[in-house]
Amino acid sequence: HESKDPNATKNVDLVGTALGFPGVALVTLAIVQSGDWGWVDSRTMAALLGGILLLALFVKRCSTVADPLLDLSLFKLPFVVAANSAGLFFSIGFLGMWLLNTQWLQAVWHYSPAKSGLAIAPGPITAALLAAPMGRMAMKWGHARVLMIGSVLLSFGTFMFSMRVQPTPNYLADLLPWMIITGAGVGCSMSTLSAAASAFLPPAKFAMGSALNTTMRQVGSALGAALAGSLVISASRILEEAARTKTRPVFTDAVFADFDRAWQVMAAIYLFAGLVMITLYRKPTQEQMTAAGQVTFVD
């Protein structure tokens, strides 16, 4: 069912929009280009500090205007903080893992885009099969517990990519098992995160809670893509040189080690997302809801 905030207006905070989106873009740019520019390069620092400044001004703007782009009062609720923080880190790990897997298949194993898609397909298929039953289990066991299970599966599967995947293709033994395990982790996590973000909000705030979670996950996706790219920048340089000279790319052991470290970083991020949820996610008290400006919550 659709929900409507009776106090909502049609006003859009254009100033907040002009501060928030460029802020995220500049931080992402700094991460993406850090491999080429270097972290202490003036361009990297300017993009990073500029992005942080714009985001700080965005938060300030949202705390002072009557119709903010982002309702900061929701962050007074621990379950909102937990669900959105977990969503941010989950999306960093998910996009990072997905890009690493795709780049490995196409650049190292020399799979075509179509073959890469088929190779990755067991993960999404597993996720789709598990999403609905895991959503029901989240209602029974609690969102945090189900998401923790998903985070452990994702962390383990992604870590095993770094331990088992070799330069010589062996899809059935080295990639497929972990693709299915990470797919199961996604099935436990995706719908659970969406539901957890607005689980206890009054109907009038469902849309804002859902939009906030979607925004955090989109930001996480951008950061995950940037982080993955920066961790395997050496592979990107080799691919660029091979494209320029029209030769087949030749990767060194150092490049393979970069992929292993990148997978391990994503595995750690997944686990951290689960720990955030299991530690902080709690049903709010009526006092917390009142302090956040919400009259009541959904039981």
C-alpha positions as CSV (number, residue, x, y, z in Angstrom):
1,H,0.0,0.0,0.0
2,E,1.1,3.5,-0.7
3,S,1.7,5.9,2.2
4,K,1.4,9.7,2.4
5,D,2.8,12.2,4.8
6,P,-0.1,14.6,5.6
7,N,2.5,17.3,6.5
8,A,4.5,16.9,3.2
9,T,4.7,19.7,0.7
10,K,5.5,19.8,-3.0
11,N,8.6,22.0,-2.4
12,V,11.9,20.5,-3.4
13,D,15.1,21.8,-1.7
14,L,17.1,22.7,-4.8
15,V,19.9,24.1,-2.7
16,G,20.2,20.8,-0.8
17,T,20.3,18.9,-4.0
18,A,23.0,21.2,-5.4
19,L,25.1,20.4,-2.3
20,G,24.5,16.7,-1.7
21,F,24.9,15.1,-5.1
22,P,28.2,17.0,-6.1
23,G,29.5,16.2,-2.6
24,V,29.1,12.5,-3.2
25,A,30.5,12.8,-6.7
26,L,33.6,14.5,-5.5
27,V,34.3,12.0,-2.8
28,T,33.8,9.2,-5.4
29,L,36.1,10.9,-7.8
30,A,38.9,11.2,-5.2
31,I,38.7,7.4,-4.5
32,V,38.6,6.5,-8.2
33,Q,41.5,8.6,-9.2
34,S,43.6,8.0,-6.1
35,G,45.4,5.1,-7.9
36,D,46.5,7.4,-10.8
37,W,46.9,10.7,-8.9
38,G,48.0,9.4,-5.5
39,W,46.3,10.1,-2.2
40,V,48.5,13.1,-1.4
41,D,48.2,14.7,-4.8
42,S,46.6,18.1,-4.8
43,R,43.8,17.0,-7.1
44,T,42.8,14.0,-4.9
45,M,42.9,16.1,-1.8
46,A,40.9,18.9,-3.4
47,A,38.2,16.5,-4.6
48,L,38.1,14.8,-1.2
49,L,38.0,17.9,0.9
50,G,35.6,19.6,-1.5
51,G,33.3,16.7,-1.3
52,I,33.4,16.5,2.5
53,L,32.8,20.2,2.7
54,L,29.7,20.0,0.4
55,L,28.3,17.1,2.4
56,A,28.8,19.0,5.6
57,L,26.9,22.0,4.1
58,F,24.2,19.6,2.9
59,V,23.7,18.2,6.4
60,K,23.7,21.7,7.8
61,R,21.1,22.7,5.2
62,C,18.9,19.7,6.0
63,S,18.9,20.7,9.7
64,T,17.7,24.2,9.1
65,V,15.2,24.3,6.3
66,A,11.5,23.5,6.7
67,D,11.3,21.0,3.9
68,P,14.7,19.2,3.9
69,L,15.8,16.8,1.2
70,L,16.8,14.4,4.0
71,D,14.8,14.2,7.3
72,L,17.7,14.1,9.8
73,S,15.3,13.4,12.7
74,L,15.2,9.8,11.5
75,F,18.8,9.4,12.5
76,K,17.8,9.8,16.1
77,L,16.4,6.3,15.9
78,P,19.0,3.6,16.4
79,F,17.3,1.1,14.1
80,V,17.4,3.6,11.2
81,V,21.1,4.3,11.8
82,A,21.9,0.6,11.9
83,A,19.9,-0.3,8.8
84,N,21.2,2.5,6.7
85,S,24.8,2.1,7.9
86,A,24.6,-1.6,7.1
87,G,23.0,-0.8,3.7
88,L,25.9,1.6,2.9
89,F,28.6,-1.0,3.7
90,F,26.7,-3.9,2.1
91,S,26.4,-1.9,-1.2
92,I,30.1,-1.1,-1.1
93,G,31.0,-4.8,-0.8
94,F,28.4,-5.9,-3.3
95,L,29.4,-3.6,-6.1
96,G,33.0,-4.1,-5.4
97,M,32.7,-7.8,-5.5
98,W,30.6,-7.8,-8.6
99,L,33.1,-5.6,-10.5
100,L,36.1,-7.6,-9.4
101,N,34.4,-10.9,-10.5
102,T,33.5,-9.4,-13.9
103,Q,36.9,-7.9,-14.5
104,W,38.6,-11.2,-13.5
105,L,36.4,-13.2,-15.9
106,Q,36.9,-10.9,-18.8
107,A,40.5,-9.7,-18.3
108,V,42.2,-12.7,-16.8
109,W,40.2,-15.7,-18.0
110,H,39.3,-13.9,-21.3
111,Y,35.6,-14.7,-21.1
112,S,33.4,-12.7,-23.5
113,P,30.8,-10.4,-21.9
114,A,28.1,-13.0,-22.7
115,K,30.0,-15.8,-21.2
116,S,30.8,-13.7,-18.1
117,G,27.1,-13.0,-17.7
118,L,26.3,-16.7,-17.8
119,A,29.2,-17.5,-15.4
120,I,27.9,-15.0,-12.9
121,A,24.2,-16.0,-13.3
122,P,24.1,-18.7,-10.6
123,G,24.6,-16.0,-8.0
124,P,21.6,-13.9,-8.9
125,I,19.5,-17.0,-9.5
126,T,20.3,-18.2,-6.0
127,A,19.5,-14.8,-4.6
128,A,16.1,-14.6,-6.3
129,L,15.1,-18.1,-5.1
130,L,16.0,-17.2,-1.4
131,A,14.8,-13.6,-1.3
132,A,11.1,-14.3,-0.5
133,P,11.6,-17.1,2.1
134,M,14.4,-15.1,3.8
135,G,12.0,-12.1,3.9
136,R,9.5,-14.2,5.8
137,M,12.3,-15.5,8.1
138,A,13.3,-11.9,8.9
139,M,9.8,-11.3,10.1
140,K,10.0,-14.3,12.3
141,W,13.6,-14.3,13.5
142,G,14.4,-10.6,13.2
143,H,16.0,-8.5,10.5
144,A,19.3,-8.3,12.2
145,R,19.8,-12.1,12.5
146,V,18.9,-12.8,8.9
147,L,21.2,-10.0,7.7
148,M,24.0,-11.4,9.8
149,I,23.6,-14.8,8.2
150,G,23.7,-13.1,4.8
151,S,26.8,-11.1,5.7
152,V,28.6,-14.2,6.9
153,L,27.8,-16.0,3.7
154,L,28.9,-13.1,1.6
155,S,32.1,-12.6,3.6
156,F,33.0,-16.2,3.4
157,G,32.2,-16.6,-0.3
158,T,34.1,-13.4,-1.3
159,F,37.1,-14.4,0.8
160,M,37.1,-17.8,-0.9
161,F,37.4,-16.1,-4.3
162,S,40.7,-14.8,-3.1
163,M,41.8,-18.2,-1.9
164,R,40.6,-20.4,-4.7
165,V,40.4,-18.5,-8.0
166,Q,43.6,-19.0,-10.1
167,P,44.8,-17.4,-13.4
168,T,44.1,-20.7,-15.1
169,P,40.3,-21.1,-15.6
170,N,38.6,-23.8,-13.5
171,Y,35.1,-22.4,-13.2
172,L,33.3,-25.4,-11.7
173,A,35.8,-25.9,-8.9
174,D,37.1,-22.5,-8.2
175,L,34.3,-20.0,-8.9
176,L,30.9,-21.7,-9.1
177,P,30.6,-22.8,-5.4
178,W,31.4,-19.3,-4.1
179,M,29.1,-17.7,-6.6
180,I,26.3,-19.8,-5.2
181,I,27.3,-19.0,-1.6
182,T,27.5,-15.3,-2.2
183,G,24.2,-15.4,-4.1
184,A,22.6,-17.0,-1.0
185,G,24.1,-14.2,1.1
186,V,22.5,-11.6,-1.2
187,G,19.2,-13.4,-1.0
188,C,19.4,-13.1,2.8
189,S,20.3,-9.4,2.6
190,M,18.7,-7.4,-0.1
191,S,15.0,-7.5,0.8
192,T,15.9,-7.7,4.5
193,L,17.8,-4.4,4.4
194,S,14.9,-2.6,2.6
195,A,12.4,-3.8,5.1
196,A,14.6,-3.1,8.1
197,A,15.1,0.5,7.2
198,S,11.4,1.4,7.7
199,A,10.1,-1.5,9.8
200,F,9.1,0.5,12.8
201,L,8.3,3.8,11.2
202,P,4.7,5.2,11.1
203,P,3.0,4.9,7.6
204,A,3.5,8.6,6.9
205,K,7.3,8.1,7.1
206,F,7.6,4.9,5.1
207,A,8.5,6.7,1.9
208,M,11.2,8.8,3.6
209,G,12.6,5.8,5.3
210,S,12.7,3.8,2.1
211,A,14.1,6.7,0.1
212,L,16.8,7.2,2.7
213,N,17.8,3.6,2.6
214,T,17.9,3.6,-1.2
215,T,20.0,6.7,-1.2
216,M,22.5,5.2,1.2
217,R,22.8,2.1,-0.9
218,Q,23.3,4.1,-4.1
219,V,26.1,6.0,-2.4
220,G,27.6,2.8,-1.2
221,S,27.4,1.4,-4.7
222,A,29.3,4.4,-6.1
223,L,31.9,4.1,-3.3
224,G,32.2,0.3,-3.9
225,A,32.9,0.7,-7.6
226,A,35.4,3.4,-6.8
227,L,37.1,1.4,-4.1
228,A,37.3,-1.8,-6.3
229,G,38.8,0.2,-9.2
230,S,41.4,1.8,-7.0
231,L,42.4,-1.6,-5.5
232,V,43.1,-3.1,-8.9
233,I,44.3,0.0,-10.7
234,S,47.4,-2.0,-11.9
235,A,45.1,-4.3,-13.9
236,S,43.3,-1.4,-15.4
237,R,46.6,0.1,-16.6
238,I,47.7,-3.1,-18.2
239,L,44.3,-3.4,-20.0
240,E,44.6,0.2,-21.2
241,E,48.1,-0.5,-22.6
242,A,47.0,-3.7,-24.3
243,A,44.1,-1.8,-25.9
244,R,46.4,0.9,-27.1
245,T,48.9,-1.5,-28.6
246,K,46.3,-4.0,-29.7
247,T,48.0,-6.9,-27.9
248,R,46.7,-9.4,-25.4
249,P,47.1,-8.2,-21.8
250,V,49.8,-10.0,-19.7
251,F,49.2,-9.9,-15.9
252,T,51.9,-10.3,-13.3
253,D,51.7,-12.1,-9.9
254,A,51.5,-8.6,-8.3
255,V,48.2,-7.9,-10.2
256,F,46.8,-11.3,-9.1
257,A,47.8,-10.3,-5.5
258,D,45.9,-7.0,-5.9
259,F,42.7,-8.9,-6.9
260,D,43.1,-11.2,-3.8
261,R,43.5,-8.2,-1.5
262,A,40.6,-6.5,-3.1
263,W,38.3,-9.5,-2.6
264,Q,39.5,-9.7,1.0
265,V,38.7,-6.1,1.6
266,M,35.2,-6.6,0.3
267,A,34.8,-9.7,2.5
268,A,35.7,-7.6,5.6
269,I,33.3,-4.9,4.6
270,Y,30.4,-7.4,4.3
271,L,31.2,-8.8,7.7
272,F,31.3,-5.3,9.2
273,A,27.8,-4.6,7.7
274,G,26.4,-7.6,9.5
275,L,28.1,-6.7,12.8
276,V,26.6,-3.2,12.6
277,M,23.1,-4.6,12.3
278,I,23.4,-7.3,14.9
279,T,24.9,-4.8,17.4
280,L,22.8,-1.7,16.8
281,Y,19.5,-2.8,15.3
282,R,16.8,-2.7,18.0
283,K,13.0,-2.0,18.1
284,P,12.7,1.6,19.2
285,T,11.1,2.7,22.4
286,Q,8.2,5.1,22.4
287,E,10.5,7.7,24.0
288,Q,13.0,7.3,21.1
289,M,10.2,7.8,18.6
290,T,8.9,10.9,20.4
291,A,12.4,12.3,20.5
292,A,12.7,11.8,16.8
293,G,9.4,13.6,16.2
294,Q,7.5,10.4,15.3
295,V,4.2,10.0,17.1
296,T,4.1,6.2,17.1
297,F,5.7,3.2,15.5
298,V,4.4,0.1,13.8
299,D,4.6,-3.0,16.0
